[in-house]
Amino acid sequence: MAHAHANGGVGMPPGEGARCRGSVGDEMTEPLANEGSQHERVRVGVFMDGSERYGLLAFAESTLKAVDRRRFTCIGLFMGRGDARQRLAPFCDETVDLGLGPLLPLSRAGRSRYHLPTLLAKAVLFLRAVVRAARAIRRARLDVVHVHAYPVHLVAGLACRMAGVPCAWHWHGPFTRVGVAKVVARLGMGHLAAVIVCISRFVLETLPGGLDRKACVVYNGVDARGIMQSQRPGVLRSLAGVPDGVPLVGLFGAIMERKGHEYFIRAAAQVVARFSLARFVIVGGESEMCRLRYGFEARHRRLVQELGLEHAVIFAGPHPDAFRLMGDCDVICMPTVPVGLDSGEGFGLVMIEAMAAGVPVVATSCGAPPEVIEDGVSGLLVPPRDAHALAEAILRLLEDERLRCAMGEESRRRVRDAFDISRTVREMEKVYLAVAGRAG
């Protein structure tokens, strides 16, 4: 399978700077002297809202670390001083703070998503962000702006249009919008995006008709060697109270409906009935907004009690850099399910983190996992919403140590060969060069 795929109108050719800290408002720090000529490098603005979720931040951080500083200068543009700025600013050559706070989420915990005062405040913030961002883009003399989260795409796209700079939209999940939201997103993609970078072919195929002509696929990547070397043996088992030698099955990720925790728990009941020593750990938490609106974690805890699995299913909570804990697991599951128009996993960063750690993965076949996992070779694929099939796949691995080890090794090789961050970044560099008019 090819690592990246250009589709239609965006031609992709074959193909350390000193750090400085940002300032308050939309003033930009002056870059320190570097070897070579600054103006010969492509100046890439990385536009972040400040509240981006884990997968987006992990991808942006990995990209910033690996971009070739002999050819590119990376400027972080931050709407707010949240997690994104704290995590990414150290890897930017320059930073720009718009001094506004994050646009996302568009609603607030404890309020309806249609709460009028909140929506009006967000609309004002949106307009101010466009104006400030356009001014900052001009002052920073950017050649291209790269933006990750919708509807922050619209802020960056409008600002780039005002500044006369091309904007690359990274699309990290399937296109699921309907009604007016679909019309707005489609117009933005058609008129504000110079290129739409999709994280999988599955994502590309969900785009509205005609937009694939300006889209390309660049698969997500991870630092395969770094993940393997950074494993912390025994830490997760200690947190979960699971001794060495006891089979441990993990699920990593935010607690939300589409991640399939219910089926993981129901599969655990079937596995424990036949393999009584097996233990299951859930690493991740529920956002405050989801907790107030849906209460998924509370529901899952009740299900564990109803099934009599309190001794076998452990909620370990969220942990920073949870990929460092994955090596303690014998099997890791990604039981994503379709929810509404969201028909599957856009890519599944947890999946390749686990594979890079040498842990065999059982994933559902909806979305992008079939593009990543070679079923029966580098992992196992099962139908979504099928706890029995998930349990059978887990048991197959737990009961066959030789298969488990072989699949773990093949998983590591698969990530190293096809999904290492160095390969991803080289493809993104081609996008930057093409969009900035420097291709060839």
Buried (B, 14 or more C-beta within 10 A) or exposed (E): EEBBBBBEEBEBEEEEBEBBEBBEEBEBBEBEEBEEEEEEBBBBBBBBBBBBBBBBBBBBBBBBBBBEBEBBBBBBBBBBBBBBBEBBBBBBBBBBBBBBBBBBBBBBEEBEEEBEEBBEEBEEBBEBBBBBBBBBBBEBBBBBBBBBBBBBBBBBBBBBBBBEBBBBBBBBBBBBBEEEEBEBBBEBBBEBBBBBBBBBBBBBEBBBEEBBEBBBBBBBBBBBBBBBEEBEEEBBBEBBEBEEEEBBBBBBBBBBBBBBBBBBBBBBBBBBEEBEEBBBBBBBBBBEBBBEBBEBBEBBBEBBEEBEBEEBBBBBEBBEEBBBBBBBBBBBBBBBBBBEEBBBBBBBBBBBBBBBBBBBBBBBBBBBBBBBBBEEEBBBBBEBBBBEBBBBBBBBBBEEEEBBEBBBEBBBBBBBEBBBBEBBBBBBBBBBBBBBEBBE
